[in-house]
């Protein structure tokens, strides 16, 4: 379960980085990554946040059953 916890934190970090890149790209008007629209950064960040939430729910449910 420790590996899933780390994967959850990494996924959350990637989501935050994508949101920051989308904000910077929207403010400057330049493409940072080869992504055409700023909204796509936020869609990808949202997907990583959903993965993070799902992993933390799985980890917490499994730890509750062990006690």
N, C-alpha and C positions, 0 to 999 in steps of 0.2 A: 504494500500500500504506500510505502514511502516513495516509490518511483512514480506512482500516479499523482501523488501530492506535488512532486517536483515538476512533472509534466504540466500540471494545472497552473503552477506559478509561472512557468516559462510561457505557456499559452496566454496568460493574462498580461505578461510583459510584452509579448509580441502585439497583442491588441492595443496596449497603450502606445507603443511605438508607432503603429499604423495610424492611430487617431492623431498623434502629434505630427506625423508626416503629412496627413491630409490637411491639417490646419495650416501648416507651413506652405503647402502647395496651393491652398486656397488663397492665402494672403499674398503670396508672391506672384501667382499666376503661372508659375513654371512647373513642369513635370519633374518630380524628384525620381520616381521610379517610372518604368515604361507603362504608366496607367493614364488613360486618357481623361477620365473625369474624376473630380475630387470626391464625389459621392462613393465611388468604388473603394476608397480608403476606409470610409466609415462602415461600409458593408462588410469588408474583410475584418475590420476590427470587431464588429458586432459578432461575427462568426467565432472568432477566437474567444470572446467573452462568454459565449454560450457553451463552448467546449470547456472552458474553465469552470463555469458553474456546474455543469454536469459531472465533471471529474471530482469536484469537491463534495457534491452530494453523494456520489458513489463511495468516496473514501470515508465520509462521516457515517454513512449507513453501515458500512462493513465494520467500522470500529465500534459502533454501538452494539452490534450483534455479538461481538467478542466478549463484552463485559458482562 
